[in-house]
């Protein structure tokens, strides 16, 4: 409200009167305030008002892809720590890349009056949220919502993938395969984009046979990499970029006994990757959780800025598997 008042050149009281449709505000002044509200994307924080009136449940809801995945469990742990510091309880559920399940879980958590919901969205359609937002703050993690703006914490997916492929190119590789999730997943699209950008910048035309999207688990990724290794010698990849930790684990199973033949860089670090000497694009998953929790609690504390977007950087960690020359 302060930003609106400053832009419109009026007092906070005047902004409050306009927002609450109170009488006694000149038409021109009301129009000026309305224009400032529209330009700044201001929305009245009914959530904070409800908390001031003692309606808080002191509960956060978290819907993630799969709590069994160490990447998401690190996010959950960071949010749980932040919640505990504020005296809040965290309820966590897994959508398992099922848009219908995501909607059911979100609706159920809102029905239980959680104060804020933090979501790794599984589906493409998030319009259902408009009907249930009410007094619940929403923060999206790892993937943005589709069709509206909300507080969001993302990874530099394209940049991280680009650095991984540039690293492989620098070691002489030109036939670089990409193994990724289905492209209806935001992170898969972004990482595939970074892969393509790196090849294009190096003047390398990607071979469609080396781009394998559609894998959702380690077992399927193992099958894909095995098929890539069975290609004729002149079309077989000399390097592989795996677009998340599950894909990397699947690739390692396929490369058992043949690891020296192919360079490998994976997106996401994982347990024992250092002992296995696997080069990765590392992201601080816990930071995603802590940043998301900070955005949620800012809303609960009365933050009224337009929706915020935070991007967490990545780091290329060289351990040996990505440094094998073509």
N, C-alpha and C positions, 0 to 999 in steps of 0.2 A: 504493500500500500504506500510505503514511503516513496518508492520509485514512481508510482502513478501520480502522487501528489506533487512531486518535484517536476515531473514532465508537464503536468497540467497547470502548474503555478498556483496551486491551491493548498489548503491545509489538509491534514489527515482527517479531521472531522468532516470536511466537505466531501472527501472521497468516500468516507463511511456513509454519509447521508445519501450520496448518489447510489452506492451499491445496495443500500437497504431501501431505496425508493422512498425516502422521506421527503416531506414537503419542505418548501422554503429555499430551494436551490434554483437560481436563475437558469433559464433554458440554455443560454450560451455556455454557462459554466458546466452544466450537466453534459452538454455535447462535447466540451473540451475534455472532461474527465473520461467520458465514454471512448473518445478517440485514443486517449493515452492508454486506457485499459486494453483496447483492441491491439494497439501497436506493441505493447509489452507482453501480451498474452497472459495478463493477470487473471487468476481465478481465486475466488474467495476460499479460504482454507476452513471449510466447515469441520474438517477433521480436528484441527487444533482447537476450534471452539468447543467441540464436544468433549475433548480431553479436559479443557478448563472447567467444564461443568461436571467432572467426575464420572464420565461415561466410558473411560478407558478400560479395556480388558487386560492390559499389560501383557499382551500376547502378540508375537509376530508369526506369520505363516510363511513357509518356504516351500516352493514347488520346484524341484530340480529334475534333471534328466534321469539320473540313476545314482542313488546314494552309495551303491557298491563301487562306483567308479571313483578312484582316489582323487581325481581332479575335482569332482563335485563334492566329495566328502570334505576336502580342504576348504571349499567355499562355505559349506554348512558349518564347519567348526568355527570359522572366523565370525560368522554371523551369530552363532550361539554365544561366543565369547562376548561380543558387543552387546547382545541382548541381556546376558547375565549381569554385565556391569551396570545396566540401567534398571535392573530388577524385572526384566521381562522374561517370559517363557517363549521358547521357540518350538513350533510344530513343523516337522519336515515330512514331505511326501514326495514320491517319485512318479513322474508322468510317463517315463519310459518311451519318449518320442511318440506319444499317442495324443493327438490334439483333443480328442473327445475326453480322454482321461484327465488331461490338463484342465479342461473346462469344468469337469465334475469336481476335481479337487479344489479349484479356485472358488467355485460356487459354495462348496461345503465349508471352506475356511471362512469366507465372508459371512456365511450363515452363523458361524460361531463367533462372530464379532471380533476377529483379529484386528488390531489397530493398523497393521501394515502387512502387505503381501509382497514378497520378493520372489520373482518368477524367472526361471529359465524356460522360455516358451517352447512348446513342442509343435503346436499347430501354426498354420499360416493365417487363420482368421481369429483376430482378437476383438472383433466388434462386440462380442458378448459382454466385455468388461464395462462398456458404457452404461449398461443397465444395472450394474451391481456395485459400481465404485462407491457411491454414498459416502460413508464416513471412513472408508479404508484407503490408506495411501498405497500406491502401487510403484514398485521399482523393478525394472527388468534387468536381468543379468545375462551376459554372454551373447544375447541376441535381442535386437530391438523389437518392440511391438509393431504390428502391421496395421496401418490405418489411422493411427493417432500418436501424439507425442506423450511421453512419460519419462520420468527419471530413469536413466539407463546407464549401465556400466558394461563396457565392451572391451575386447582385446584388440590390439592392432593385428588382426588376422592377416590381412593382405600384406602388410609390411613384414610380418614374421615369415610368411611363406616366401615372399620375394627374397629375403635375405638367405633363406635356406637354399633356394634354387641358384641364386647368384654364387653361393659358396661352392655348390657342385659344379657349376659352369667354370669357376675359377680353377678347378682341378681337372679341367679338360673334358668334362662330360658334355655330351650333346644329346644322347638318347636317355632322357630323364623321365621316368614314369611318375605318375601322380596317382595315389590310392586314397580315396576320400569318401566321405558320407554321401548320401543322395543330395542332389543340388537343391532340393526343397528346404534344406537346412542352411540357415544364414551363414554359419561359420564355414561350411563346405564351399559355398559360393565365393565367399571372400578369399579363402585360402587358394581356391582354384584360380581366382583372378590374379592373386599375387604370383602364383606359379607361371601363368601365361605372360604377365608383365615382364618377369625376369627373362623368359625365353625371347620375347619380342625385342627387348632392349639389347640382347646379345645377337640378334639376327638369326635366331634358331626357330624354324617352323615346327610347331609341336606335331607329333605323330598321334592322330586320334586313337590308334591302337594302344598307346601308352597311357592314356587318360582313362582311369577306371574309377568311376563314381558309383555309388549305390550300395557300398558296403556299410553295414551297421554294427558289425561285431568283429572280434579278433579271428574267429573261425572262418568267416567269409573272406576277410582280408588275406588270410593264409592261402585260401584257394585262388584268389586273384593273383597274388604274387607268384604262386607256383605256376599259374598259366603264363604269366609274363616271362618267367625263366625258361619256359618251354618253347618260346618263340624262336624262329630261325636266328642264327648267330648275327646276321646283318640287321636284324630288327629288334633283337633282345636289348632291354635297357642295360646300360652300364651303371646307372644310379637310380635310386628310388626316393621320392619324397612322400612320406606317409603323413596324412593330414591330421591325425590325432593319436593319442597314446594307444588306443585299441588297435588301430591299423598298424602301428609300429610293432606291437607284440605279435600280431598275426604274421607280419612280414618276417620277423625273426624266426618264427617256427618254419616258415617256408625256406628261409635261407640257411637252416641248420646244415652244416657241412659244406656250404657254398658261400659263406659270408665274404670270403676274400675276393669273390668274383664281382661283387656289386657294392657300390657305395650306398650309404643310407643316412638320411637325415629325417628325423621325425618331429612333428609338432606336438608339444607337451613333453615335459619330463615325466619319468615314472620310476618306481622303486627298482633298484638294481641297475638302472641304465648306466650309472657310473662304472659299476663293476664289469658290465658287459661292453663298456667303451662305446656307447651309442651316442652319436652327436644329435643334439636336439635343439629345437627352438623352445626355450623355457619361458613360461609366464608364471608370475606369482599368483597362483589361484586364491590363496588366502587374501591377497589384496583386493581381488574382485569382491569377495565377501565383505571385507571391512569397508570398502568404498560404498557398496550397496547399503549396508547397515547405516552408514553415516548419512546417506541421502534420505533413508527412511526416517531416521530419528530427527533430521532437520525438519522434515514435514510435520512430524508430531510436535515439534517445538514451535511451530508456527511459521516456518519458512514459506514465503509466497512468491518466490522467483519463478519465472517460466521453467518448464522441464529442463533438467540438466543432463548432459551427456559426458561421461568420464571414460577416457580410453586408457587402458593399462598397457604399457609397453612390453615388448618381448626382448629376449636376449638369446643370441646364438651361442650355444655351448659346444665347443669342439672337443671330442673325446677319441676320435680315431675312425669311426665308421664312415663319416662324411668326408674324410681326408684321403680316401683311396683314389689314386689317379686312374683316369680312364685307360 
